[in-house]
Amino acid sequence: MKKAVFYHAGCQVCVSAETMVTQAIDRQQYDLEIVHFAKKPDRVGEAETAGVKSVPALVLEGQVFHVNFGASMGDVKASL
């Protein structure tokens, strides 16, 4: 199964995007993991290494898709 990771910071934009992604993604093809940075701050470095520049962001098979704009990764790190 292919890996999908959705990173977000809990803002309104992120929560709305999380709802849309979880409803739209085909769970038969993708193992979807939701990473909320307030709950898992240790995952910020992982997201940056993957190429995430802002949240919300979806990483599918190593490719980053930035969804709308909620916060930059700099803002995320400053808030933790």
N, CA, C and O atoms as CSV, one atom per row, in Angstrom:
chain,resi,resn,atom,element,x,y,z
A,1,MET,N,N,0.844,-1.180,0.000
A,1,MET,CA,C,0.000,0.000,0.000
A,1,MET,C,C,0.890,1.245,0.000
A,1,MET,O,O,1.949,1.257,0.628
A,2,LYS,N,N,0.460,2.277,-0.698
A,2,LYS,CA,C,1.217,3.522,-0.792
A,2,LYS,C,C,0.980,4.373,0.463
A,2,LYS,O,O,-0.066,4.280,1.106
A,3,LYS,N,N,1.967,5.196,0.790
A,3,LYS,CA,C,1.920,6.023,1.992
A,3,LYS,C,C,1.475,7.445,1.656
A,3,LYS,O,O,1.920,8.033,0.670
A,4,ALA,N,N,0.587,7.988,2.495
A,4,ALA,CA,C,0.163,9.386,2.412
A,4,ALA,C,C,0.218,9.958,3.826
A,4,ALA,O,O,-0.268,9.345,4.776
A,5,VAL,N,N,0.816,11.141,3.948
A,5,VAL,CA,C,0.880,11.803,5.249
A,5,VAL,C,C,0.328,13.213,5.080
A,5,VAL,O,O,0.763,13.963,4.206
A,6,PHE,N,N,-0.633,13.561,5.927
A,6,PHE,CA,C,-1.221,14.895,5.923
A,6,PHE,C,C,-0.723,15.613,7.169
A,6,PHE,O,O,-1.009,15.195,8.291
A,7,TYR,N,N,0.031,16.705,6.966
A,7,TYR,CA,C,0.591,17.486,8.058
A,7,TYR,C,C,-0.234,18.751,8.256
A,7,TYR,O,O,-0.614,19.415,7.291
A,8,HIS,N,N,-0.510,19.080,9.529
A,8,HIS,CA,C,-1.182,20.342,9.793
A,8,HIS,C,C,-0.934,20.834,11.208
A,8,HIS,O,O,-0.405,20.118,12.058
A,9,ALA,N,N,-1.339,22.097,11.434
A,9,ALA,CA,C,-1.071,22.757,12.711
A,9,ALA,C,C,-2.325,23.011,13.532
A,9,ALA,O,O,-2.247,23.594,14.613
A,10,GLY,N,N,-3.464,22.587,13.040
A,10,GLY,CA,C,-4.693,22.724,13.812
A,10,GLY,C,C,-5.486,23.991,13.555
A,10,GLY,O,O,-6.533,24.190,14.171
A,11,CYS,N,N,-5.017,24.854,12.662
A,11,CYS,CA,C,-5.764,26.076,12.368
A,11,CYS,C,C,-7.043,25.721,11.597
A,11,CYS,O,O,-7.214,24.584,11.158
A,12,GLN,N,N,-7.916,26.681,11.442
A,12,GLN,CA,C,-9.189,26.439,10.764
A,12,GLN,C,C,-8.983,25.958,9.329
A,12,GLN,O,O,-9.679,25.051,8.872
A,13,VAL,N,N,-8.033,26.560,8.621
A,13,VAL,CA,C,-7.734,26.144,7.248
A,13,VAL,C,C,-7.282,24.687,7.233
A,13,VAL,O,O,-7.700,23.905,6.378
A,14,CYS,N,N,-6.414,24.329,8.198
A,14,CYS,CA,C,-5.878,22.964,8.266
A,14,CYS,C,C,-6.952,21.935,8.588
A,14,CYS,O,O,-7.004,20.869,7.975
A,15,VAL,N,N,-7.801,22.256,9.543
A,15,VAL,CA,C,-8.850,21.317,9.945
A,15,VAL,C,C,-9.827,21.092,8.797
A,15,VAL,O,O,-10.258,19.964,8.559
A,16,SER,N,N,-10.171,22.146,8.097
A,16,SER,CA,C,-11.061,22.017,6.942
A,16,SER,C,C,-10.417,21.149,5.858
A,16,SER,O,O,-11.072,20.283,5.277
A,17,ALA,N,N,-9.134,21.389,5.591
A,17,ALA,CA,C,-8.430,20.589,4.586
A,17,ALA,C,C,-8.312,19.131,5.027
A,17,ALA,O,O,-8.419,18.227,4.199
A,18,GLU,N,N,-8.093,18.892,6.327
A,18,GLU,CA,C,-8.012,17.518,6.830
A,18,GLU,C,C,-9.319,16.771,6.555
A,18,GLU,O,O,-9.301,15.619,6.123
A,19,THR,N,N,-10.432,17.422,6.803
A,19,THR,CA,C,-11.735,16.797,6.552
A,19,THR,C,C,-11.879,16.431,5.083
A,19,THR,O,O,-12.320,15.331,4.749
A,20,MET,N,N,-11.510,17.345,4.219
A,20,MET,CA,C,-11.638,17.089,2.780
A,20,MET,C,C,-10.711,15.964,2.325
A,20,MET,O,O,-11.114,15.103,1.543
A,21,VAL,N,N,-9.475,15.972,2.814
A,21,VAL,CA,C,-8.505,14.945,2.407
A,21,VAL,C,C,-8.946,13.573,2.901
A,21,VAL,O,O,-8.903,12.601,2.147
A,22,THR,N,N,-9.366,13.485,4.152
A,22,THR,CA,C,-9.751,12.175,4.691
A,22,THR,C,C,-10.987,11.616,3.977
A,22,THR,O,O,-11.145,10.399,3.881
A,23,GLN,N,N,-11.850,12.484,3.482
A,23,GLN,CA,C,-13.022,12.017,2.746
A,23,GLN,C,C,-12.695,11.668,1.298
A,23,GLN,O,O,-13.341,10.805,0.704
A,24,ALA,N,N,-11.692,12.339,0.730
A,24,ALA,CA,C,-11.409,12.178,-0.695
A,24,ALA,C,C,-10.399,11.080,-1.020
A,24,ALA,O,O,-10.466,10.479,-2.092
A,25,ILE,N,N,-9.479,10.815,-0.122
A,25,ILE,CA,C,-8.400,9.883,-0.459
A,25,ILE,C,C,-8.901,8.438,-0.473
A,25,ILE,O,O,-9.694,8.029,0.374
A,26,ASP,N,N,-8.427,7.695,-1.437
A,26,ASP,CA,C,-8.817,6.296,-1.595
A,26,ASP,C,C,-8.024,5.430,-0.623
A,26,ASP,O,O,-6.832,5.194,-0.825
A,27,ARG,N,N,-8.678,4.961,0.422
A,27,ARG,CA,C,-8.016,4.163,1.457
A,27,ARG,C,C,-7.639,2.766,0.966
A,27,ARG,O,O,-6.913,2.045,1.650
A,28,GLN,N,N,-8.125,2.381,-0.209
A,28,GLN,CA,C,-7.716,1.110,-0.808
A,28,GLN,C,C,-6.322,1.233,-1.421
A,28,GLN,O,O,-5.612,0.239,-1.575
A,29,GLN,N,N,-5.938,2.467,-1.768
A,29,GLN,CA,C,-4.637,2.706,-2.392
A,29,GLN,C,C,-3.620,3.317,-1.439
A,29,GLN,O,O,-2.421,3.073,-1.569
A,30,TYR,N,N,-4.096,4.116,-0.475
A,30,TYR,CA,C,-3.185,4.855,0.397
A,30,TYR,C,C,-3.428,4.572,1.867
A,30,TYR,O,O,-4.564,4.526,2.341
A,31,ASP,N,N,-2.325,4.385,2.570
A,31,ASP,CA,C,-2.332,4.325,4.025
A,31,ASP,C,C,-2.146,5.777,4.480
A,31,ASP,O,O,-1.040,6.313,4.404
A,32,LEU,N,N,-3.219,6.411,4.952
A,32,LEU,CA,C,-3.198,7.827,5.311
A,32,LEU,C,C,-2.891,8.010,6.787
A,32,LEU,O,O,-3.530,7.410,7.651
A,33,GLU,N,N,-1.902,8.850,7.060
A,33,GLU,CA,C,-1.562,9.219,8.430
A,33,GLU,C,C,-1.768,10.726,8.577
A,33,GLU,O,O,-1.312,11.505,7.741
A,34,ILE,N,N,-2.451,11.128,9.635
A,34,ILE,CA,C,-2.663,12.538,9.942
A,34,ILE,C,C,-1.668,12.935,11.032
A,34,ILE,O,O,-1.606,12.299,12.084
A,35,VAL,N,N,-0.890,13.990,10.775
A,35,VAL,CA,C,0.077,14.476,11.759
A,35,VAL,C,C,-0.293,15.907,12.138
A,35,VAL,O,O,-0.157,16.832,11.337
A,36,HIS,N,N,-0.761,16.071,13.374
A,36,HIS,CA,C,-1.122,17.375,13.937
A,36,HIS,C,C,0.072,17.807,14.786
A,36,HIS,O,O,0.383,17.159,15.785
A,37,PHE,N,N,0.742,18.888,14.402
A,37,PHE,CA,C,1.984,19.277,15.058
A,37,PHE,C,C,1.831,19.635,16.536
A,37,PHE,O,O,2.780,19.464,17.302
A,38,ALA,N,N,0.679,20.122,16.953
A,38,ALA,CA,C,0.494,20.418,18.380
A,38,ALA,C,C,0.511,19.124,19.200
A,38,ALA,O,O,0.911,19.125,20.364
A,39,LYS,N,N,0.077,18.028,18.586
A,39,LYS,CA,C,0.059,16.729,19.266
A,39,LYS,C,C,1.355,15.947,19.045
A,39,LYS,O,O,1.728,15.103,19.860
A,40,LYS,N,N,2.039,16.238,17.927
A,40,LYS,CA,C,3.269,15.514,17.577
A,40,LYS,C,C,4.346,16.504,17.109
A,40,LYS,O,O,4.755,16.473,15.948
A,41,PRO,N,N,4.807,17.387,18.017
A,41,PRO,CA,C,5.783,18.396,17.604
A,41,PRO,C,C,7.114,17.796,17.133
A,41,PRO,O,O,7.853,18.443,16.391
A,42,ASP,N,N,7.415,16.594,17.549
A,42,ASP,CA,C,8.651,15.936,17.138
A,42,ASP,C,C,8.655,15.560,15.655
A,42,ASP,O,O,9.687,15.135,15.136
A,43,ARG,N,N,7.536,15.708,14.976
A,43,ARG,CA,C,7.438,15.349,13.552
A,43,ARG,C,C,7.701,16.535,12.610
A,43,ARG,O,O,7.698,16.365,11.391
A,44,VAL,N,N,7.929,17.739,13.171
A,44,VAL,CA,C,8.171,18.920,12.344
A,44,VAL,C,C,9.395,18.722,11.450
A,44,VAL,O,O,9.340,19.010,10.254
A,45,GLY,N,N,10.482,18.241,12.011
A,45,GLY,CA,C,11.702,18.009,11.226
A,45,GLY,C,C,11.483,17.041,10.087
A,45,GLY,O,O,12.001,17.235,8.988
A,46,GLU,N,N,10.717,16.001,10.347
A,46,GLU,CA,C,10.376,15.014,9.305
A,46,GLU,C,C,9.648,15.687,8.149
A,46,GLU,O,O,9.952,15.434,6.983
A,47,ALA,N,N,8.683,16.547,8.478
A,47,ALA,CA,C,7.916,17.249,7.446
A,47,ALA,C,C,8.822,18.155,6.624
A,47,ALA,O,O,8.723,18.192,5.397
A,48,GLU,N,N,9.707,18.886,7.299
A,48,GLU,CA,C,10.623,19.770,6.581
A,48,GLU,C,C,11.563,18.977,5.677
A,48,GLU,O,O,11.843,19.393,4.553
A,49,THR,N,N,12.044,17.850,6.158
A,49,THR,CA,C,12.909,16.989,5.345
A,49,THR,C,C,12.178,16.479,4.106
A,49,THR,O,O,12.778,16.313,3.044
A,50,ALA,N,N,10.881,16.234,4.253
A,50,ALA,CA,C,10.061,15.773,3.122
A,50,ALA,C,C,9.803,16.886,2.112
A,50,ALA,O,O,9.386,16.617,0.985
A,51,GLY,N,N,10.051,18.150,2.512
A,51,GLY,CA,C,9.844,19.273,1.597
A,51,GLY,C,C,8.652,20.142,1.923
A,51,GLY,O,O,8.306,21.028,1.142
A,52,VAL,N,N,8.014,19.914,3.058
A,52,VAL,CA,C,6.856,20.718,3.451
A,52,VAL,C,C,7.329,22.124,3.824
A,52,VAL,O,O,8.194,22.285,4.685
A,53,LYS,N,N,6.759,23.137,3.174
A,53,LYS,CA,C,7.111,24.543,3.413
A,53,LYS,C,C,6.026,25.282,4.190
A,53,LYS,O,O,6.294,26.290,4.844
A,54,SER,N,N,4.805,24.772,4.111
A,54,SER,CA,C,3.688,25.372,4.828
A,54,SER,C,C,2.642,24.289,5.050
A,54,SER,O,O,2.662,23.233,4.417
A,55,VAL,N,N,1.735,24.579,5.961
A,55,VAL,CA,C,0.652,23.637,6.237
A,55,VAL,C,C,-0.679,24.320,5.971
A,55,VAL,O,O,-0.794,25.538,6.105
A,56,PRO,N,N,-1.661,23.557,5.602
A,56,PRO,CA,C,-1.700,22.112,5.476
A,56,PRO,C,C,-0.952,21.629,4.239
A,56,PRO,O,O,-0.855,22.322,3.226
A,57,ALA,N,N,-0.426,20.410,4.365
A,57,ALA,CA,C,0.304,19.801,3.251
A,57,ALA,C,C,0.068,18.300,3.254
A,57,ALA,O,O,-0.019,17.668,4.307
A,58,LEU,N,N,-0.031,17.753,2.073
A,58,LEU,CA,C,-0.211,16.322,1.893
A,58,LEU,C,C,1.005,15.778,1.155
A,58,LEU,O,O,1.379,16.292,0.101
A,59,VAL,N,N,1.617,14.743,1.706
A,59,VAL,CA,C,2.753,14.105,1.056
A,59,VAL,C,C,2.297,12.732,0.576
A,59,VAL,O,O,1.956,11.857,1.371
A,60,LEU,N,N,2.298,12.566,-0.743
A,60,LEU,CA,C,1.912,11.302,-1.374
A,60,LEU,C,C,3.129,10.707,-2.041
A,60,LEU,O,O,3.696,11.300,-2.959
A,61,GLU,N,N,3.530,9.541,-1.585
A,61,GLU,CA,C,4.656,8.828,-2.184
A,61,GLU,C,C,5.876,9.727,-2.340
A,61,GLU,O,O,6.581,9.655,-3.347
A,62,GLY,N,N,6.125,10.571,-1.345
A,62,GLY,CA,C,7.291,11.432,-1.348
A,62,GLY,C,C,7.126,12.762,-2.047
A,62,GLY,O,O,8.046,13.579,-2.026
A,63,GLN,N,N,5.983,13.007,-2.665
A,63,GLN,CA,C,5.746,14.278,-3.343
A,63,GLN,C,C,4.849,15.150,-2.475
A,63,GLN,O,O,3.818,14.691,-1.982
A,64,VAL,N,N,5.245,16.418,-2.287
A,64,VAL,CA,C,4.515,17.335,-1.411
A,64,VAL,C,C,3.475,18.123,-2.204
A,64,VAL,O,O,3.759,18.659,-3.276
A,65,PHE,N,N,2.281,18.178,-1.658
A,65,PHE,CA,C,1.195,18.990,-2.209
A,65,PHE,C,C,0.758,19.961,-1.115
A,65,PHE,O,O,0.198,19.551,-0.098
A,66,HIS,N,N,1.018,21.246,-1.332
A,66,HIS,CA,C,0.602,22.259,-0.366
A,66,HIS,C,C,-0.853,22.622,-0.651
A,66,HIS,O,O,-1.219,22.965,-1.775
A,67,VAL,N,N,-1.661,22.539,0.383
A,67,VAL,CA,C,-3.093,22.744,0.252
A,67,VAL,C,C,-3.447,24.079,0.896
A,67,VAL,O,O,-3.350,24.230,2.114
A,68,ASN,N,N,-3.866,25.069,0.063
A,68,ASN,CA,C,-4.216,26.377,0.600
A,68,ASN,C,C,-3.024,26.914,1.388
A,68,ASN,O,O,-1.895,26.501,1.125
A,69,PHE,N,N,-3.228,27.804,2.327
A,69,PHE,CA,C,-2.138,28.289,3.176
A,69,PHE,C,C,-2.689,28.590,4.547
A,69,PHE,O,O,-3.529,29.474,4.720
A,70,GLY,N,N,-2.204,27.842,5.522
A,70,GLY,CA,C,-2.602,28.072,6.906
A,70,GLY,C,C,-1.485,28.731,7.679
A,70,GLY,O,O,-1.713,29.720,8.377
A,71,ALA,N,N,-0.259,28.192,7.567
A,71,ALA,CA,C,0.897,28.733,8.276
A,71,ALA,C,C,2.180,28.218,7.641
A,71,ALA,O,O,2.228,27.105,7.117
A,72,SER,N,N,3.212,29.041,7.696
A,72,SER,CA,C,4.516,28.593,7.235
A,72,SER,C,C,5.111,27.657,8.278
A,72,SER,O,O,4.660,27.636,9.423
A,73,MET,N,N,6.102,26.899,7.898
A,73,MET,CA,C,6.741,26.014,8.866
A,73,MET,C,C,7.462,26.820,9.948
A,73,MET,O,O,7.576,26.365,11.086
A,74,GLY,N,N,7.948,28.014,9.600
A,74,GLY,CA,C,8.548,28.900,10.584
A,74,GLY,C,C,7.543,29.304,11.654
A,74,GLY,O,O,7.865,29.338,12.841
A,75,ASP,N,N,6.311,29.611,11.218
A,75,ASP,CA,C,5.247,29.962,12.164
A,75,ASP,C,C,4.876,28.757,13.026
A,75,ASP,O,O,4.609,28.896,14.220
A,76,VAL,N,N,4.863,27.585,12.417
A,76,VAL,CA,C,4.544,26.359,13.160
A,76,VAL,C,C,5.567,26.149,14.267
A,76,VAL,O,O,5.207,25.903,15.418
A,77,LYS,N,N,6.837,26.247,13.915
A,77,LYS,CA,C,7.894,26.013,14.915
A,77,LYS,C,C,7.852,27.069,16.016
A,77,LYS,O,O,8.103,26.753,17.179
A,78,ALA,N,N,7.543,28.304,15.672
A,78,ALA,CA,C,7.473,29.379,16.673
A,78,ALA,C,C,6.326,29.164,17.661
A,78,ALA,O,O,6.395,29.603,18.809
A,79,SER,N,N,5.269,28.485,17.204
A,79,SER,CA,C,4.104,28.283,18.061
A,79,SER,C,C,4.226,27.078,18.988
A,79,SER,O,O,3.411,26.912,19.896
A,80,LEU,N,N,5.231,26.238,18.769
A,80,LEU,CA,C,5.370,25.022,19.586
A,80,LEU,C,C,6.139,25.266,20.857
A,80,LEU,O,O,6.338,24.342,21.646
